[in-house]
Amino acid sequence: MTATKTPIFTGYQWFIIAVLAFLQFTIVLDFMVLSPLGAILMPELSITPGQFSHLVSAYAYSACISGILASGFADKFDRKKMLLFFYAGFLAGTVFCGLATDYKSLLTARIITGLFGGVMGAVVFAITTDLFEMQVRGRVMGFVQMAFAASQVLGLPIGLQLANAMNWHAPFMLIAGIGAAVFVIILIKMKPVTAHLAIQRKVSPFRHLWMTLSRKRYLTGFAATVLLATGGFMLMPFGSAFTVNNLGIDLDHIPLIYMFTGAATLIAGPIIGKFSDRVGKYNMFVAGSILSMILVLIYCNLGLTPLWVAIVVNIILFIGITARIISAQALMSGVPDPADRGAFMGLNSSIQQLAGGLAASLAGLIVVQEESGKLSHYPILGYVVTVAMIITMIMMFVINKMVLNDNNSAKGAPVK
């Protein structure tokens, strides 16, 4: 008689993975769509590269503030209610972005969006950690991170086509429409997530916030997050402008680059997540970091480049970045105690946003746009990002050792 193999996930767990992935899709797309719109926004709104970097960093700074304020309360409520509250505010902010008419109104809208959207990632990862064991979190993160790839395959090309065919307001309205449907599904189908309430600490929210912020174990995780954020945020703001003005690729072909890159990472994400559970999350992080460093140095030093070369370079670079994100998030989920998950994830998200905002602002100071439109000093960004990645590998080694020791003590067996 053949034994029936037990499924890795239940039907409801698959539903949670899917709905969180769709939710992340809207959040990631809202954030990422601003970068490729840069080539349209800068001339249309008559803004400088420095001002455009402020549009990117405004989201990060406001997300940082809201994340800190919400962290002390994050473990005091049903996580589903937290999810719905902040998602509603995020969707409202996205609509305001679509209604903006100048630099100041768009900047204000980005701040509103960040105040709510910045907390969303923390709530999503707290729910993921509550509902899934460490042994399968690599797989879960791999599926949830498909949102990044899906935003490139579907969201960014469609958004840019809408912006080219209609105006730059259209992509934000598209995101708000998709998000509204996701909101209704969560409201109706998702069960309350309240197991953490039974073990919450009997202290005030502000005391809980301080305890989480000052604990040495958590400070190690926060330090690693600062370095993790530096890489992505420094390169992201000027991606489309660099592609058009330095690589010499027409604006109409940018959606094609995002589409092919996203398709490759969409396939690679679940595979990377599965292998990170098998070979070890830190091993996968190191492999992704080495690949990313090589490609960052190549990318930032490119001159006029054929379209197919730009596509290949972007695909390999994003596969490396995806490996870093999935493995790092799975490892980081093992840092906080169950009673502190919401607070830790909230603070961690805030620190990530703050570090990302500073990195984006620093990138705006380094990069200079010449009269011809070409961006100068771009290779310097590559060198800074590479150094940050090297230091991050050391930090993540410490975190990996800490998480493995915890799992060995609790279960008497190693957990990858």
TORMAR-531219 format. One record per residue (C-alpha): residue in one letter; x, y, z. Coordinates in pm, whole numbers, padded with zeros to 5 digits, always signed. Last residue first. Layout:
aXYZ
...
REM end
This chain:
k+01843+02528+00778
v+01723+02379+01104
p+01964+02180+01319
a+01821+01937+01574
g+01759+01950+01950
k+01430+02130+01901
a+01452+02445+02111
s+01828+02459+02161
n+01901+02371+01797
n+01647+02627+01678
d+01799+02906+01888
n+02154+02814+01787
l+02050+02820+01420
v+01897+03165+01461
m+02211+03310+01625
k+02447+03154+01370
n+02236+03292+01085
i+02231+03637+01246
v+02611+03645+01278
f+02655+03530+00918
m+02401+03794+00814
m+02627+04065+00950
i+02930+03934+00760
m+02732+03909+00436
t+02608+04263+00496
i+02966+04396+00503
i+03027+04257+00154
m+02693+04388+00027
a+02765+04739+00156
v+03103+04740-00022
t+02932+04641-00348
v+02664+04910-00310
v+02927+05181-00263
y+03124+05063-00568
g+02815+05050-00786
l+02704+05397-00678
i+03048+05530-00776
p+02995+05384-01124
y+02704+05630-01171
h+02926+05936-01139
s+02756+06110-01435
l+02401+06068-01564
k+02357+06163-01931
g+02081+06414-02009
s+02288+06611-02260
e+02308+06899-02014
e+02466+06664-01761
q+02275+06496-01479
v+02476+06449-01161
v+02455+06140-00944
i+02628+06155-00607
l+02386+06385-00423
g+02076+06205-00553
a+02234+05872-00459
l+02276+06005-00106
s+01905+06091-00099
a+01817+05740-00215
a+02047+05589+00048
l+01899+05811+00320
g+01550+05702+00217
g+01652+05338+00207
a+01807+05358+00553
l+01489+05519+00684
q+01270+05263+00505
q+01473+04971+00635
i+01472+05118+00985
s+01097+05150+00967
s+01054+04793+00839
n+01274+04661+01119
l+01078+04862+01371
g+00751+04717+01248
m+00891+04365+01217
f+01028+04383+01570
a+00705+04518+01717
g+00489+04263+01536
r+00717+03974+01621
d+00774+04062+01987
a+00566+03797+02164
p+00685+03528+01921
d+01052+03608+01999
p+01228+03797+01722
v+01525+03673+01510
g+01375+03385+01313
s+01194+03608+01064
m+01531+03764+00977
l+01651+03438+00825
a+01348+03404+00596
q+01375+03771+00503
a+01744+03739+00421
s+01694+03424+00213
i+01417+03575+00001
i+01581+03916-00042
r+01931+03790-00126
a+01806+03534-00378
t+01589+03803-00538
i+01890+04034-00569
g+02088+03764-00748
i+01800+03687-00982
f+01764+04061-01035
l+02122+04099-01151
i+02100+03800-01387
i+01786+03935-01553
n+01913+04293-01568
v+02236+04190-01741
v+02047+03977-01995
i+01798+04256-02073
a+02070+04519-02110
v+02259+04288-02347
w+01944+04234-02556
l+01882+04609-02584
p+02230+04686-02714
t+02439+04903-02480
l+02585+05253-02492
g+02798+05268-02178
l+02800+05018-01894
n+02995+05083-01574
c+02700+05063-01335
y+02583+04735-01488
i+02914+04549-01467
l+02981+04646-01105
v+02623+04563-01011
l+02647+04229-01194
i+02948+04108-00997
m+02803+04228-00668
s+02467+04064-00736
l+02619+03721-00810
i+02825+03736-00491
s+02522+03848-00289
g+02293+03577-00428
a+02545+03303-00344
v+02597+03447+00005
f+02222+03466+00069
m+02171+03109-00055
n+02434+02984+00188
y+02266+03186+00463
k+01928+03026+00396
g+02059+02672+00404
v+02088+02413+00130
r+01733+02276+00149
d+01523+02567+00279
s+01714+02810+00054
f+01660+02566-00231
k+01282+02593-00207
g+01289+02972-00185
i+01524+02998-00483
i+01294+02777-00688
p+00990+02980-00582
g+01161+03304-00692
a+01333+03184-01013
i+01022+03161-01229
l+00898+03509-01141
t+01261+03625-01151
a+01284+03533-01520
a+00946+03683-01608
g+01033+04000-01418
t+01352+04055-01614
f+01176+03990-01944
m+00893+04232-01862
y+01112+04498-01705
i+01336+04511-02012
l+01035+04519-02246
p+00877+04802-02046
i+01199+05002-02108
h+01170+04967-02486
d+00947+05272-02539
l+01197+05490-02352
d+01462+05415-02614
i+01784+05253-02497
g+02099+05464-02507
l+02267+05295-02212
n+02346+05630-02052
n+02041+05848-02116
v+01761+05593-02146
t+01882+05319-01912
f+02023+05567-01661
a+01692+05762-01654
s+01500+05436-01610
g+01709+05314-01318
f+01754+05652-01147
p+01569+05591-00820
m+01655+05218-00784
l+02033+05207-00759
m+02075+05359-00413
f+01758+05205-00274
g+01852+04847-00348
g+02201+04847-00204
t+02149+05054+00109
a+01848+04855+00229
l+02049+04545+00314
l+02303+04755+00505
v+02039+04910+00728
t+01869+04571+00768
a+02192+04415+00900
a+02205+04679+01172
f+01841+04613+01265
g+01908+04240+01300
t+02204+04301+01530
l+01994+04548+01730
y+01739+04270+01784
r+01978+04054+01981
k+02101+04354+02180
r+01752+04449+02299
s+01708+04827+02294
l+01443+04867+02022
t+01230+04579+02142
m+01228+04689+02505
w+01164+05050+02395
l+00863+04954+02182
h+00720+04733+02457
r+00754+05023+02701
f+00574+05245+02453
p+00296+04992+02403
s+00252+04951+02781
v+00363+04626+02939
k+00204+04288+02998
r+00392+04116+02714
q+00177+03935+02462
i+00151+03557+02488
a-00222+03504+02432
l-00239+03793+02184
h+00013+03619+01956
a-00246+03359+01854
t-00471+03634+01713
v-00467+03614+01335
p-00834+03654+01236
k-00942+03446+00935
m-00912+03579+00579
k-01206+03531+00343
i-01432+03837+00356
l-01204+04128+00451
i-00904+03981+00271
i-01106+03939-00050
v-01245+04295-00022
f-00897+04445+00020
v-00761+04249-00278
a-01034+04399-00500
a-00953+04752-00378
g-00584+04690-00441
i-00641+04613-00808
g-00829+04942-00850
a-00571+05144-00654
i-00289+05000-00865
l-00467+05098-01188
m-00527+05449-01054
f-00156+05482-00982
p-00065+05366-01332
a-00301+05624-01494
h-00152+05942-01342
w+00156+05931-01571
n-00059+06008-01877
m-00256+05829-02151
a-00063+05614-02401
n+00284+05654-02247
a+00159+05632-01888
l-00070+05341-01974
q+00219+05163-02145
l+00432+05236-01840
g+00174+05086-01607
i+00123+04782-01828
p+00498+04722-01848
l+00540+04792-01474
g+00251+04581-01350
l+00267+04264-01557
v+00617+04121-01575
q+00782+04374-01343
s+00511+04377-01076
a+00494+04000-01110
a+00865+03977-01026
f+00828+04179-00709
a+00509+03996-00613
m+00693+03668-00660
q+00840+03766-00325
v+00539+03606-00157
f+00612+03276-00332
g+00980+03270-00239
m+00904+03398+00109
v+00677+03097+00160
r+00937+02854+00025
g+01208+03002+00247
r+00963+02997+00536
v+00925+02620+00513
q+01156+02499+00792
m+01098+02818+00993
e+00735+02722+01057
f+00446+02911+00896
l+00142+03091+01038
d+00292+03338+01284
t+00600+03410+01070
t+00385+03484+00765
i+00152+03704+00970
a+00450+03901+01106
f+00587+03923+00751
v+00265+04074+00619
v+00233+04314+00914
a+00588+04444+00865
g+00536+04486+00490
m+00218+04684+00549
v+00369+04937+00788
g+00538+05135+00511
g+00220+05143+00306
f+00035+05355+00560
l+00263+05652+00621
g+00430+05589+00284
t+00112+05656+00088
i+00056+05981+00277
i+00415+06094+00210
r+00386+06001-00156
a+00067+06209-00181
t+00244+06512-00033
l+00529+06477-00283
l+00278+06446-00566
s+00102+06762-00449
k+00432+06950-00428
y+00564+06833-00765
d+00249+06913-00960
t-00096+06779-01057
a-00161+06496-00813
l-00482+06293-00868
g-00310+05959-00928
c-00089+06013-00626
f-00405+06088-00423
v-00544+05750-00534
t-00226+05583-00406
g-00268+05757-00071
a-00623+05622-00039
l-00497+05272-00121
f-00230+05297+00151
g-00483+05416+00407
a-00707+05116+00334
y-00406+04885+00355
f-00317+05027+00695
f-00655+04946+00845
l-00699+04611+00668
l-00363+04470+00782
m-00403+04589+01139
k-00745+04423+01151
k-00596+04099+01016
r-00312+04119+01270
d-00559+04109+01558
f-00434+04372+01800
k-00181+04429+02078
d+00128+04293+01900
a+00159+04589+01661
f+00087+04852+01926
g+00448+04938+02013
s+00545+04911+01647
a+00284+05156+01515
l+00476+05475+01601
i+00802+05331+01467
g+00640+05212+01145
s+00464+05544+01095
i+00792+05735+01114
c+00982+05498+00884
a+00703+05492+00629
s+00712+05873+00620
y+01087+05862+00551
a+01062+05590+00285
y+00778+05750+00094
a+00960+06083+00097
s+01277+05903-00027
v+01138+05839-00375
l+00989+06184-00422
h+01307+06331-00272
s+01512+06143-00534
f+01302+06324-00793
q+01390+06657-00634
g+01762+06576-00655
p+01730+06458-01015
t+01571+06796-01094
i+01202+06865-01149
s+01027+07029-01444
l+00698+06844-01385
e+00691+06702-01740
p+01071+06682-01778
m+01132+06492-01453
l+00806+06296-01457
i+00852+06110-01785
a+01207+05971-01735
g+01121+05923-01370
l+00821+05703-01449
p+01057+05404-01443
s+01140+05488-01077
l+00787+05576-00962
v+00650+05237-01065
m+00860+05063-00800
f+00677+05196-00494
d+00320+05147-00615
l+00422+04817-00775
v+00569+04690-00450
i+00254+04773-00254
t+00019+04632-00519
f+00217+04310-00559
q+00257+04275-00183
l-00121+04247-00158
f-00125+03991-00438
a+00146+03789-00261
l-00038+03815+00071
v-00353+03683-00098
a-00169+03392-00258
i+00027+03287+00051
i-00285+03309+00265
f-00484+03099+00016
w-00206+02839+00007
q-00222+02829+00387
y-00597+02775+00364
g-00551+02477+00133
t-00290+02325+00363
f+00079+02354+00286
i+00359+02097+00259
p+00111+01830+00154
t+00145+01495+00338
k+00246+01216+00101
t+00002+00926+00101
a+00171+00595+00173
t+00146+00335-00105
m+00000+00000+00000
REM end
